[in-house]
Structure formats: C-alpha cells, structure tokens
Amino acid sequence: EGFNIELTYPGSKISFMVSTKGDSLIIQPSGLSVSNETLYHDITGYTIVNAEIGDLNVDSYPEVFIYLTSDGSGSYGKLIGYSVNNGKSVSQVYLPEISENNEVNKGYMGHDEMAIVENTFCQRFPVYKEGDSNANPTGGTRQIQYKLVDGESGRILKIDKVVEF
C-alpha cells in the first residue's frame, strides 16, 4: 500500500516523483539545472495523506509539499516540503510546530488538514475545549494561513492570518 504520484508544475519542466517504500518517503526531482538528487525521509509512525505542487512565494518556481499524519488517535499533521531555488536545486521548507506556538496552540490536539490554497499554505484543525473527548471537539475550527518567506537559513512558513469558525 505505497504512495506514488508525479507532480509537474504547469508551464515548467520541473516535476517531482513522490513515493514511499516501507518507512521511507522518496522524492525524486527532475528538470532542475544543477541538482536532481533523490531526497529520502524516514516516515516511521506516519502515513502520507496527500502531496501537492504550487508556487507559494510567487517566484515562478514550484514548491512541493507532502502532508503526513501520525498513526494513532491524535493524527497529528506533519509537513515535508521543498522549495526550488531559481530552477537549480531544492531546499527544505520549515514549518514551525503548532504545539510550540502559544498564540495558536490552545485547544490543539491534532487532526490537522493541510492544503495549498492559491499562494498560501493552510493548516486547519478542530479546537478542543477542556474536558472534550478526542472524538468530540466542541471549540470550532482554527485555520492558519502561512506565507512562504526567506528565513536566515532557508525558507520558512510564517503565520499570515488566523481564522476561527
């Protein structure tokens, strides 16, 4: 029961073959002018739910985002993402953990959904109130929109907007 998808960015020659083999996630870029080396990640304890390609920083080169969820009742979301550097190579994108961010982590117990929406990365999850069971959150939904920005040591997803509904 492996995951296998090829993602090509429209109008470009750049594509990514995303697949799993055992507990390994394998990302094979192609069409980059300098390095198309294969990227491997150990994803023990996680299941891939989806993979998407988009251009979040609007530099006309794609990002590839792979969404994973932890096995077990919490289903905590995890992102493995790469950003193309001027068509030459890729570098990993950093998404800060929700659990480490006191502004948005109140009531967070996993069950994330992630998606690229136009030029933003969206992460939404149910909000749990005190005493809620894992199966029955009562605090509505919190959606966090991120912009991809250049950080000191690579590109990071920075919170742009938080919506609750």
Rosetta constraint file for C-alpha pairs under 8 A:
AtomPair CA 2 CA 19 HARMONIC 7.00 0.50
AtomPair CA 2 CA 20 HARMONIC 5.45 0.50
AtomPair CA 2 CA 21 HARMONIC 6.51 0.50
AtomPair CA 2 CA 22 HARMONIC 7.77 0.50
AtomPair CA 3 CA 18 HARMONIC 7.46 0.50
AtomPair CA 3 CA 19 HARMONIC 5.04 0.50
AtomPair CA 3 CA 20 HARMONIC 5.30 0.50
AtomPair CA 3 CA 48 HARMONIC 7.20 0.50
AtomPair CA 4 CA 17 HARMONIC 7.35 0.50
AtomPair CA 4 CA 18 HARMONIC 5.71 0.50
AtomPair CA 4 CA 19 HARMONIC 4.25 0.50
AtomPair CA 4 CA 20 HARMONIC 6.75 0.50
AtomPair CA 5 CA 17 HARMONIC 5.88 0.50
AtomPair CA 5 CA 18 HARMONIC 5.34 0.50
AtomPair CA 5 CA 19 HARMONIC 6.44 0.50
AtomPair CA 5 CA 51 HARMONIC 7.83 0.50
AtomPair CA 6 CA 15 HARMONIC 6.98 0.50
AtomPair CA 6 CA 16 HARMONIC 5.70 0.50
AtomPair CA 6 CA 17 HARMONIC 4.35 0.50
AtomPair CA 6 CA 18 HARMONIC 6.17 0.50
AtomPair CA 7 CA 15 HARMONIC 5.42 0.50
AtomPair CA 7 CA 16 HARMONIC 5.18 0.50
AtomPair CA 7 CA 17 HARMONIC 6.36 0.50
AtomPair CA 7 CA 18 HARMONIC 7.75 0.50
AtomPair CA 7 CA 52 HARMONIC 7.12 0.50
AtomPair CA 7 CA 53 HARMONIC 6.32 0.50
AtomPair CA 8 CA 12 HARMONIC 7.47 0.50
AtomPair CA 8 CA 13 HARMONIC 7.29 0.50
AtomPair CA 8 CA 14 HARMONIC 6.00 0.50
AtomPair CA 8 CA 15 HARMONIC 4.07 0.50
AtomPair CA 8 CA 16 HARMONIC 6.43 0.50
AtomPair CA 8 CA 53 HARMONIC 7.30 0.50
AtomPair CA 9 CA 13 HARMONIC 7.27 0.50
AtomPair CA 9 CA 14 HARMONIC 6.09 0.50
AtomPair CA 9 CA 15 HARMONIC 6.19 0.50
AtomPair CA 9 CA 53 HARMONIC 6.48 0.50
AtomPair CA 9 CA 54 HARMONIC 6.97 0.50
AtomPair CA 9 CA 62 HARMONIC 6.32 0.50
AtomPair CA 13 CA 30 HARMONIC 7.79 0.50
AtomPair CA 13 CA 31 HARMONIC 5.34 0.50
AtomPair CA 14 CA 29 HARMONIC 7.29 0.50
AtomPair CA 14 CA 30 HARMONIC 5.70 0.50
AtomPair CA 14 CA 31 HARMONIC 4.47 0.50
AtomPair CA 14 CA 32 HARMONIC 6.34 0.50
AtomPair CA 14 CA 62 HARMONIC 7.78 0.50
AtomPair CA 14 CA 87 HARMONIC 7.87 0.50
AtomPair CA 15 CA 29 HARMONIC 5.81 0.50
AtomPair CA 15 CA 30 HARMONIC 5.36 0.50
AtomPair CA 15 CA 31 HARMONIC 6.55 0.50
AtomPair CA 16 CA 27 HARMONIC 6.45 0.50
AtomPair CA 16 CA 28 HARMONIC 5.46 0.50
AtomPair CA 16 CA 29 HARMONIC 4.40 0.50
AtomPair CA 16 CA 30 HARMONIC 6.24 0.50
AtomPair CA 16 CA 64 HARMONIC 7.45 0.50
AtomPair CA 17 CA 26 HARMONIC 7.89 0.50
AtomPair CA 17 CA 27 HARMONIC 5.72 0.50
AtomPair CA 17 CA 28 HARMONIC 4.98 0.50
AtomPair CA 17 CA 29 HARMONIC 6.42 0.50
AtomPair CA 18 CA 25 HARMONIC 7.36 0.50
AtomPair CA 18 CA 26 HARMONIC 5.85 0.50
AtomPair CA 18 CA 27 HARMONIC 4.70 0.50
AtomPair CA 18 CA 28 HARMONIC 6.51 0.50
AtomPair CA 18 CA 51 HARMONIC 7.69 0.50
AtomPair CA 19 CA 25 HARMONIC 5.97 0.50
AtomPair CA 19 CA 26 HARMONIC 5.25 0.50
AtomPair CA 19 CA 27 HARMONIC 6.59 0.50
AtomPair CA 20 CA 24 HARMONIC 5.53 0.50
AtomPair CA 20 CA 25 HARMONIC 4.57 0.50
AtomPair CA 20 CA 26 HARMONIC 5.78 0.50
AtomPair CA 21 CA 25 HARMONIC 6.61 0.50
AtomPair CA 21 CA 26 HARMONIC 7.47 0.50
AtomPair CA 23 CA 42 HARMONIC 5.85 0.50
AtomPair CA 23 CA 43 HARMONIC 5.32 0.50
AtomPair CA 23 CA 44 HARMONIC 5.11 0.50
AtomPair CA 24 CA 40 HARMONIC 6.54 0.50
AtomPair CA 24 CA 41 HARMONIC 5.59 0.50
AtomPair CA 24 CA 42 HARMONIC 4.76 0.50
AtomPair CA 24 CA 43 HARMONIC 5.68 0.50
AtomPair CA 24 CA 44 HARMONIC 7.53 0.50
AtomPair CA 25 CA 40 HARMONIC 5.66 0.50
AtomPair CA 25 CA 41 HARMONIC 5.03 0.50
AtomPair CA 25 CA 42 HARMONIC 6.33 0.50
AtomPair CA 25 CA 43 HARMONIC 6.38 0.50
AtomPair CA 26 CA 38 HARMONIC 6.97 0.50
AtomPair CA 26 CA 39 HARMONIC 5.79 0.50
AtomPair CA 26 CA 40 HARMONIC 4.83 0.50
AtomPair CA 26 CA 41 HARMONIC 6.68 0.50
AtomPair CA 27 CA 38 HARMONIC 5.86 0.50
AtomPair CA 27 CA 39 HARMONIC 5.03 0.50
AtomPair CA 27 CA 40 HARMONIC 6.48 0.50
AtomPair CA 28 CA 36 HARMONIC 7.06 0.50
AtomPair CA 28 CA 37 HARMONIC 6.89 0.50
AtomPair CA 28 CA 38 HARMONIC 4.74 0.50
AtomPair CA 28 CA 39 HARMONIC 6.41 0.50
AtomPair CA 29 CA 36 HARMONIC 5.22 0.50
AtomPair CA 29 CA 37 HARMONIC 6.94 0.50
AtomPair CA 29 CA 38 HARMONIC 6.77 0.50
AtomPair CA 30 CA 36 HARMONIC 5.53 0.50
AtomPair CA 31 CA 36 HARMONIC 7.28 0.50
AtomPair CA 31 CA 87 HARMONIC 7.97 0.50
AtomPair CA 32 CA 36 HARMONIC 5.85 0.50
AtomPair CA 32 CA 87 HARMONIC 5.39 0.50
AtomPair CA 32 CA 88 HARMONIC 4.91 0.50
AtomPair CA 32 CA 89 HARMONIC 5.84 0.50
AtomPair CA 33 CA 87 HARMONIC 6.24 0.50
AtomPair CA 33 CA 88 HARMONIC 4.57 0.50
AtomPair CA 33 CA 89 HARMONIC 7.10 0.50
AtomPair CA 34 CA 88 HARMONIC 4.78 0.50
AtomPair CA 34 CA 89 HARMONIC 5.90 0.50
AtomPair CA 35 CA 88 HARMONIC 6.45 0.50
AtomPair CA 35 CA 89 HARMONIC 5.11 0.50
AtomPair CA 35 CA 90 HARMONIC 7.86 0.50
AtomPair CA 36 CA 89 HARMONIC 6.85 0.50
AtomPair CA 43 CA 47 HARMONIC 7.50 0.50
AtomPair CA 45 CA 70 HARMONIC 5.87 0.50
AtomPair CA 45 CA 71 HARMONIC 5.53 0.50
AtomPair CA 46 CA 68 HARMONIC 6.05 0.50
AtomPair CA 46 CA 69 HARMONIC 5.43 0.50
AtomPair CA 46 CA 70 HARMONIC 4.34 0.50
AtomPair CA 46 CA 71 HARMONIC 5.42 0.50
AtomPair CA 47 CA 68 HARMONIC 5.34 0.50
AtomPair CA 47 CA 69 HARMONIC 5.40 0.50
AtomPair CA 47 CA 70 HARMONIC 6.36 0.50
AtomPair CA 47 CA 71 HARMONIC 6.70 0.50
AtomPair CA 48 CA 66 HARMONIC 7.18 0.50
AtomPair CA 48 CA 67 HARMONIC 5.86 0.50
AtomPair CA 48 CA 68 HARMONIC 4.26 0.50
AtomPair CA 48 CA 69 HARMONIC 6.45 0.50
AtomPair CA 49 CA 66 HARMONIC 7.87 0.50
AtomPair CA 49 CA 67 HARMONIC 5.66 0.50
AtomPair CA 49 CA 68 HARMONIC 5.45 0.50
AtomPair CA 49 CA 69 HARMONIC 6.81 0.50
AtomPair CA 50 CA 66 HARMONIC 6.00 0.50
AtomPair CA 50 CA 67 HARMONIC 5.30 0.50
AtomPair CA 50 CA 68 HARMONIC 7.26 0.50
AtomPair CA 51 CA 64 HARMONIC 7.24 0.50
AtomPair CA 51 CA 65 HARMONIC 5.60 0.50
AtomPair CA 51 CA 66 HARMONIC 4.26 0.50
AtomPair CA 51 CA 67 HARMONIC 6.02 0.50
AtomPair CA 52 CA 64 HARMONIC 5.83 0.50
AtomPair CA 52 CA 65 HARMONIC 5.33 0.50
AtomPair CA 52 CA 66 HARMONIC 6.52 0.50
AtomPair CA 52 CA 115 HARMONIC 7.75 0.50
AtomPair CA 52 CA 116 HARMONIC 7.23 0.50
AtomPair CA 53 CA 62 HARMONIC 6.41 0.50
AtomPair CA 53 CA 63 HARMONIC 5.65 0.50
AtomPair CA 53 CA 64 HARMONIC 4.51 0.50
AtomPair CA 53 CA 65 HARMONIC 6.31 0.50
AtomPair CA 54 CA 62 HARMONIC 5.29 0.50
AtomPair CA 54 CA 63 HARMONIC 5.40 0.50
AtomPair CA 54 CA 64 HARMONIC 6.65 0.50
AtomPair CA 54 CA 116 HARMONIC 7.00 0.50
AtomPair CA 54 CA 118 HARMONIC 7.89 0.50
AtomPair CA 54 CA 119 HARMONIC 7.56 0.50
AtomPair CA 55 CA 59 HARMONIC 7.04 0.50
AtomPair CA 55 CA 60 HARMONIC 6.47 0.50
AtomPair CA 55 CA 61 HARMONIC 6.13 0.50
AtomPair CA 55 CA 62 HARMONIC 4.56 0.50
AtomPair CA 55 CA 63 HARMONIC 5.61 0.50
AtomPair CA 55 CA 119 HARMONIC 6.38 0.50
AtomPair CA 56 CA 62 HARMONIC 7.49 0.50
AtomPair CA 56 CA 63 HARMONIC 6.81 0.50
AtomPair CA 56 CA 118 HARMONIC 7.55 0.50
AtomPair CA 56 CA 119 HARMONIC 4.39 0.50
AtomPair CA 56 CA 120 HARMONIC 5.87 0.50
AtomPair CA 56 CA 121 HARMONIC 7.48 0.50
AtomPair CA 56 CA 147 HARMONIC 7.01 0.50
AtomPair CA 56 CA 148 HARMONIC 5.95 0.50
AtomPair CA 57 CA 119 HARMONIC 6.87 0.50
AtomPair CA 57 CA 147 HARMONIC 7.30 0.50
AtomPair CA 57 CA 148 HARMONIC 5.47 0.50
AtomPair CA 57 CA 149 HARMONIC 6.88 0.50
AtomPair CA 58 CA 119 HARMONIC 7.17 0.50
AtomPair CA 59 CA 86 HARMONIC 7.92 0.50
AtomPair CA 61 CA 83 HARMONIC 7.88 0.50
AtomPair CA 61 CA 84 HARMONIC 5.85 0.50
AtomPair CA 61 CA 85 HARMONIC 7.42 0.50
AtomPair CA 61 CA 86 HARMONIC 6.60 0.50
AtomPair CA 61 CA 87 HARMONIC 6.36 0.50
AtomPair CA 62 CA 83 HARMONIC 6.44 0.50
AtomPair CA 62 CA 84 HARMONIC 5.88 0.50
AtomPair CA 63 CA 81 HARMONIC 7.07 0.50
AtomPair CA 63 CA 82 HARMONIC 5.59 0.50
AtomPair CA 63 CA 83 HARMONIC 4.36 0.50
AtomPair CA 63 CA 84 HARMONIC 6.10 0.50
AtomPair CA 64 CA 81 HARMONIC 5.61 0.50
AtomPair CA 64 CA 82 HARMONIC 5.39 0.50
AtomPair CA 64 CA 83 HARMONIC 6.60 0.50
AtomPair CA 65 CA 79 HARMONIC 6.75 0.50
AtomPair CA 65 CA 80 HARMONIC 5.94 0.50
AtomPair CA 65 CA 81 HARMONIC 4.27 0.50
AtomPair CA 65 CA 82 HARMONIC 6.58 0.50
AtomPair CA 66 CA 79 HARMONIC 5.80 0.50
AtomPair CA 66 CA 80 HARMONIC 5.16 0.50
AtomPair CA 66 CA 81 HARMONIC 6.02 0.50
AtomPair CA 67 CA 77 HARMONIC 7.02 0.50
AtomPair CA 67 CA 78 HARMONIC 5.96 0.50
AtomPair CA 67 CA 79 HARMONIC 4.96 0.50
AtomPair CA 67 CA 80 HARMONIC 6.63 0.50
AtomPair CA 67 CA 114 HARMONIC 6.75 0.50
AtomPair CA 68 CA 77 HARMONIC 5.72 0.50
AtomPair CA 68 CA 78 HARMONIC 5.01 0.50
AtomPair CA 68 CA 79 HARMONIC 6.22 0.50
AtomPair CA 68 CA 80 HARMONIC 7.85 0.50
AtomPair CA 69 CA 75 HARMONIC 5.23 0.50
AtomPair CA 69 CA 76 HARMONIC 5.35 0.50
AtomPair CA 69 CA 77 HARMONIC 4.51 0.50
AtomPair CA 69 CA 78 HARMONIC 5.96 0.50
AtomPair CA 69 CA 112 HARMONIC 7.89 0.50
AtomPair CA 70 CA 74 HARMONIC 7.22 0.50
AtomPair CA 70 CA 75 HARMONIC 4.75 0.50
AtomPair CA 70 CA 76 HARMONIC 5.13 0.50
AtomPair CA 70 CA 77 HARMONIC 6.50 0.50
AtomPair CA 70 CA 78 HARMONIC 7.60 0.50
AtomPair CA 71 CA 75 HARMONIC 6.00 0.50
AtomPair CA 73 CA 134 HARMONIC 7.64 0.50
AtomPair CA 74 CA 109 HARMONIC 6.39 0.50
AtomPair CA 74 CA 110 HARMONIC 5.29 0.50
AtomPair CA 74 CA 111 HARMONIC 6.26 0.50
AtomPair CA 74 CA 134 HARMONIC 7.59 0.50
AtomPair CA 75 CA 110 HARMONIC 5.49 0.50
AtomPair CA 75 CA 111 HARMONIC 4.98 0.50
AtomPair CA 75 CA 112 HARMONIC 7.25 0.50
AtomPair CA 76 CA 109 HARMONIC 7.38 0.50
AtomPair CA 76 CA 110 HARMONIC 4.16 0.50
AtomPair CA 76 CA 111 HARMONIC 5.64 0.50
AtomPair CA 76 CA 112 HARMONIC 6.21 0.50
AtomPair CA 77 CA 110 HARMONIC 6.49 0.50
AtomPair CA 77 CA 111 HARMONIC 6.78 0.50
AtomPair CA 77 CA 112 HARMONIC 5.14 0.50
AtomPair CA 77 CA 113 HARMONIC 7.10 0.50
AtomPair CA 77 CA 114 HARMONIC 7.76 0.50
AtomPair CA 79 CA 95 HARMONIC 6.99 0.50
AtomPair CA 80 CA 92 HARMONIC 7.65 0.50
AtomPair CA 80 CA 93 HARMONIC 7.38 0.50
AtomPair CA 81 CA 92 HARMONIC 5.77 0.50
AtomPair CA 81 CA 93 HARMONIC 5.11 0.50
AtomPair CA 81 CA 94 HARMONIC 7.46 0.50
AtomPair CA 82 CA 90 HARMONIC 6.00 0.50
AtomPair CA 82 CA 91 HARMONIC 5.38 0.50
AtomPair CA 82 CA 92 HARMONIC 4.30 0.50
AtomPair CA 82 CA 93 HARMONIC 5.20 0.50
AtomPair CA 83 CA 90 HARMONIC 5.35 0.50
AtomPair CA 83 CA 91 HARMONIC 5.51 0.50
AtomPair CA 83 CA 92 HARMONIC 6.26 0.50
AtomPair CA 83 CA 93 HARMONIC 6.32 0.50
AtomPair CA 83 CA 155 HARMONIC 7.53 0.50
AtomPair CA 84 CA 88 HARMONIC 7.04 0.50
AtomPair CA 84 CA 89 HARMONIC 5.73 0.50
AtomPair CA 84 CA 90 HARMONIC 4.35 0.50
AtomPair CA 84 CA 91 HARMONIC 6.63 0.50
AtomPair CA 85 CA 89 HARMONIC 5.39 0.50
AtomPair CA 85 CA 90 HARMONIC 5.59 0.50
AtomPair CA 85 CA 91 HARMONIC 7.19 0.50
AtomPair CA 91 CA 154 HARMONIC 7.17 0.50
AtomPair CA 91 CA 155 HARMONIC 7.94 0.50
AtomPair CA 92 CA 154 HARMONIC 7.35 0.50
AtomPair CA 92 CA 155 HARMONIC 7.38 0.50
AtomPair CA 93 CA 154 HARMONIC 6.95 0.50
AtomPair CA 93 CA 155 HARMONIC 5.25 0.50
AtomPair CA 93 CA 156 HARMONIC 5.48 0.50
AtomPair CA 93 CA 157 HARMONIC 7.24 0.50
AtomPair CA 94 CA 154 HARMONIC 7.81 0.50
AtomPair CA 94 CA 155 HARMONIC 6.50 0.50
AtomPair CA 94 CA 156 HARMONIC 4.65 0.50
AtomPair CA 94 CA 157 HARMONIC 6.22 0.50
AtomPair CA 95 CA 156 HARMONIC 6.14 0.50
AtomPair CA 95 CA 157 HARMONIC 5.28 0.50
AtomPair CA 95 CA 158 HARMONIC 7.76 0.50
AtomPair CA 96 CA 100 HARMONIC 7.44 0.50
AtomPair CA 96 CA 101 HARMONIC 7.83 0.50
AtomPair CA 96 CA 157 HARMONIC 7.32 0.50
AtomPair CA 97 CA 101 HARMONIC 6.84 0.50
AtomPair CA 98 CA 104 HARMONIC 6.73 0.50
AtomPair CA 98 CA 105 HARMONIC 5.61 0.50
AtomPair CA 98 CA 108 HARMONIC 7.72 0.50
AtomPair CA 99 CA 105 HARMONIC 5.39 0.50
AtomPair CA 99 CA 108 HARMONIC 7.23 0.50
AtomPair CA 100 CA 105 HARMONIC 7.27 0.50
AtomPair CA 101 CA 105 HARMONIC 5.78 0.50
AtomPair CA 102 CA 106 HARMONIC 6.90 0.50
AtomPair CA 104 CA 108 HARMONIC 7.96 0.50
AtomPair CA 106 CA 127 HARMONIC 7.63 0.50
AtomPair CA 107 CA 126 HARMONIC 7.99 0.50
AtomPair CA 107 CA 127 HARMONIC 4.81 0.50
AtomPair CA 107 CA 128 HARMONIC 4.39 0.50
AtomPair CA 107 CA 129 HARMONIC 5.87 0.50
AtomPair CA 107 CA 130 HARMONIC 7.81 0.50
AtomPair CA 107 CA 139 HARMONIC 7.70 0.50
AtomPair CA 108 CA 125 HARMONIC 7.29 0.50
AtomPair CA 108 CA 126 HARMONIC 7.14 0.50
AtomPair CA 108 CA 127 HARMONIC 5.68 0.50
AtomPair CA 108 CA 128 HARMONIC 6.34 0.50
AtomPair CA 109 CA 126 HARMONIC 7.79 0.50
AtomPair CA 109 CA 127 HARMONIC 7.50 0.50
AtomPair CA 109 CA 128 HARMONIC 6.95 0.50
AtomPair CA 109 CA 134 HARMONIC 7.91 0.50
AtomPair CA 110 CA 125 HARMONIC 6.72 0.50
AtomPair CA 110 CA 126 HARMONIC 7.77 0.50
AtomPair CA 111 CA 125 HARMONIC 5.80 0.50
AtomPair CA 111 CA 126 HARMONIC 6.89 0.50
AtomPair CA 112 CA 123 HARMONIC 6.50 0.50
AtomPair CA 112 CA 124 HARMONIC 5.58 0.50
AtomPair CA 112 CA 125 HARMONIC 4.56 0.50
AtomPair CA 112 CA 126 HARMONIC 7.59 0.50
AtomPair CA 113 CA 123 HARMONIC 5.64 0.50
AtomPair CA 113 CA 124 HARMONIC 5.30 0.50
AtomPair CA 113 CA 125 HARMONIC 6.32 0.50
AtomPair CA 114 CA 121 HARMONIC 7.38 0.50
AtomPair CA 114 CA 122 HARMONIC 5.62 0.50
AtomPair CA 114 CA 123 HARMONIC 4.51 0.50
AtomPair CA 114 CA 124 HARMONIC 6.56 0.50
AtomPair CA 115 CA 121 HARMONIC 5.96 0.50
AtomPair CA 115 CA 122 HARMONIC 5.33 0.50
AtomPair CA 115 CA 123 HARMONIC 6.70 0.50
AtomPair CA 116 CA 120 HARMONIC 5.86 0.50
AtomPair CA 116 CA 121 HARMONIC 4.57 0.50
AtomPair CA 116 CA 122 HARMONIC 6.08 0.50
AtomPair CA 117 CA 121 HARMONIC 6.07 0.50
AtomPair CA 117 CA 122 HARMONIC 6.64 0.50
AtomPair CA 119 CA 147 HARMONIC 7.43 0.50
AtomPair CA 120 CA 145 HARMONIC 6.18 0.50
AtomPair CA 120 CA 146 HARMONIC 5.60 0.50
AtomPair CA 120 CA 147 HARMONIC 5.40 0.50
AtomPair CA 120 CA 148 HARMONIC 7.48 0.50
AtomPair CA 121 CA 145 HARMONIC 5.69 0.50
AtomPair CA 121 CA 146 HARMONIC 5.07 0.50
AtomPair CA 121 CA 147 HARMONIC 6.60 0.50
AtomPair CA 121 CA 148 HARMONIC 7.95 0.50
AtomPair CA 121 CA 157 HARMONIC 7.86 0.50
AtomPair CA 122 CA 143 HARMONIC 6.73 0.50
AtomPair CA 122 CA 144 HARMONIC 5.64 0.50
AtomPair CA 122 CA 145 HARMONIC 4.60 0.50
AtomPair CA 122 CA 146 HARMONIC 6.30 0.50
AtomPair CA 123 CA 143 HARMONIC 5.72 0.50
AtomPair CA 123 CA 144 HARMONIC 5.25 0.50
AtomPair CA 123 CA 145 HARMONIC 6.62 0.50
AtomPair CA 124 CA 141 HARMONIC 6.75 0.50
AtomPair CA 124 CA 142 HARMONIC 5.51 0.50
AtomPair CA 124 CA 143 HARMONIC 4.12 0.50
AtomPair CA 124 CA 144 HARMONIC 6.11 0.50
AtomPair CA 125 CA 141 HARMONIC 5.63 0.50
AtomPair CA 125 CA 142 HARMONIC 5.64 0.50
AtomPair CA 125 CA 143 HARMONIC 6.66 0.50
AtomPair CA 126 CA 137 HARMONIC 6.30 0.50
AtomPair CA 126 CA 138 HARMONIC 7.96 0.50
AtomPair CA 126 CA 139 HARMONIC 6.89 0.50
AtomPair CA 126 CA 140 HARMONIC 5.85 0.50
AtomPair CA 126 CA 141 HARMONIC 4.46 0.50
AtomPair CA 126 CA 142 HARMONIC 6.36 0.50
AtomPair CA 127 CA 137 HARMONIC 6.10 0.50
AtomPair CA 127 CA 138 HARMONIC 6.79 0.50
AtomPair CA 127 CA 139 HARMONIC 4.57 0.50
AtomPair CA 127 CA 140 HARMONIC 5.53 0.50
AtomPair CA 127 CA 141 HARMONIC 5.56 0.50
AtomPair CA 127 CA 142 HARMONIC 6.51 0.50
AtomPair CA 128 CA 132 HARMONIC 5.97 0.50
AtomPair CA 128 CA 137 HARMONIC 4.66 0.50
AtomPair CA 128 CA 138 HARMONIC 5.91 0.50
AtomPair CA 128 CA 139 HARMONIC 5.28 0.50
AtomPair CA 128 CA 140 HARMONIC 7.90 0.50
AtomPair CA 129 CA 137 HARMONIC 6.79 0.50
AtomPair CA 129 CA 138 HARMONIC 6.23 0.50
AtomPair CA 129 CA 139 HARMONIC 5.70 0.50
AtomPair CA 132 CA 136 HARMONIC 6.05 0.50
AtomPair CA 132 CA 137 HARMONIC 5.61 0.50
AtomPair CA 132 CA 138 HARMONIC 6.85 0.50
AtomPair CA 133 CA 137 HARMONIC 6.66 0.50
AtomPair CA 140 CA 164 HARMONIC 7.11 0.50
AtomPair CA 140 CA 165 HARMONIC 5.77 0.50
AtomPair CA 141 CA 164 HARMONIC 5.65 0.50
AtomPair CA 141 CA 165 HARMONIC 5.36 0.50
AtomPair CA 142 CA 162 HARMONIC 7.02 0.50
AtomPair CA 142 CA 163 HARMONIC 5.79 0.50
AtomPair CA 142 CA 164 HARMONIC 4.44 0.50
AtomPair CA 142 CA 165 HARMONIC 6.57 0.50
AtomPair CA 143 CA 162 HARMONIC 5.73 0.50
AtomPair CA 143 CA 163 HARMONIC 5.13 0.50
AtomPair CA 143 CA 164 HARMONIC 6.19 0.50
AtomPair CA 144 CA 159 HARMONIC 6.74 0.50
AtomPair CA 144 CA 160 HARMONIC 7.54 0.50
AtomPair CA 144 CA 161 HARMONIC 5.90 0.50
AtomPair CA 144 CA 162 HARMONIC 4.57 0.50
AtomPair CA 144 CA 163 HARMONIC 6.46 0.50
AtomPair CA 145 CA 159 HARMONIC 5.96 0.50
AtomPair CA 145 CA 160 HARMONIC 5.49 0.50
AtomPair CA 145 CA 161 HARMONIC 5.10 0.50
AtomPair CA 145 CA 162 HARMONIC 6.30 0.50
AtomPair CA 146 CA 157 HARMONIC 5.53 0.50
AtomPair CA 146 CA 158 HARMONIC 5.12 0.50
AtomPair CA 146 CA 159 HARMONIC 4.41 0.50
AtomPair CA 146 CA 160 HARMONIC 4.97 0.50
AtomPair CA 146 CA 161 HARMONIC 6.98 0.50
AtomPair CA 147 CA 157 HARMONIC 5.55 0.50
AtomPair CA 147 CA 158 HARMONIC 5.40 0.50
AtomPair CA 147 CA 159 HARMONIC 6.52 0.50
AtomPair CA 147 CA 160 HARMONIC 5.99 0.50
AtomPair CA 148 CA 155 HARMONIC 6.53 0.50
AtomPair CA 148 CA 156 HARMONIC 5.70 0.50
AtomPair CA 148 CA 157 HARMONIC 4.62 0.50
AtomPair CA 148 CA 158 HARMONIC 6.32 0.50
AtomPair CA 149 CA 155 HARMONIC 5.52 0.50
AtomPair CA 149 CA 156 HARMONIC 5.50 0.50
AtomPair CA 149 CA 157 HARMONIC 6.29 0.50
AtomPair CA 149 CA 158 HARMONIC 6.75 0.50
AtomPair CA 150 CA 154 HARMONIC 5.97 0.50
AtomPair CA 150 CA 155 HARMONIC 4.40 0.50
AtomPair CA 150 CA 156 HARMONIC 6.25 0.50
AtomPair CA 151 CA 155 HARMONIC 5.16 0.50
AtomPair CA 151 CA 156 HARMONIC 5.81 0.50
